[in-house]
Amino acid sequence: MKKTLLLNGTEICKVRMNGITDAMGILSGKWKFHILGTLIDGGSLRFTDLQREVEGIGSKMLSKELQDLEMNQLITRTVKSTKPITVEYEITTYGKTLEPIITEIAKWGINYRETLFGKK
């Protein structure tokens, strides 16, 4: 006899909260959404290009955030055999699944800014 597990409201809420906790653990911080959004829009970028695009981030912080994103399989790091050696970063297929979320966060932020301050 096959058992079917039905989730009640409390169990669904717990699953949802676990999902939010996991997502925030991976994506939290000041810079990750900026980096991901830049790579989604810009394609493959070198470290210096990313640093220029993500205004205000230092090289140590960018390096740390890129390592975290690579470890979580949201970006890839490719070392090119050029002289001098260049390193490029690119969003992964799985990382691209964040595009609608990043778009909605940006829309929300624009709306929030307009509502509170009357400007974009």
Phi, psi and omega in degrees: 000130183268131179265139175249128180270119176257132180269127174275178183303320181293317181292322178296317179299318180295317178299317179297314180295322176298318178298317178296317179300314179297313181298315181292327177298324181277323190255359184289163180113168185285334195249339190300316179294324177298314181296311181298315179298320178295318180289326177296316181282325190262353183073215182283126182228147174281164182306310183295325177295318178297317181297324178291322182285323181269086188300127175098350182276138177275163184294322178296316180293318178299316179300314179297314182294321178296320177298316179299314182294323177292317179301325180270012174061033177263338175223162173241152179242125180236125177268121180267139181272061176256172176241116352291163180298136177241151179239131179241147179242142182214148178289142177274170176302317179293322177298326179295340178293346177278350184305312179296328179291314179297320178299315180292322177296319179297316178299316179298316180297320177297314179298317179300313180298317179295319181294314183280320189244352180070025179211162179269000000 
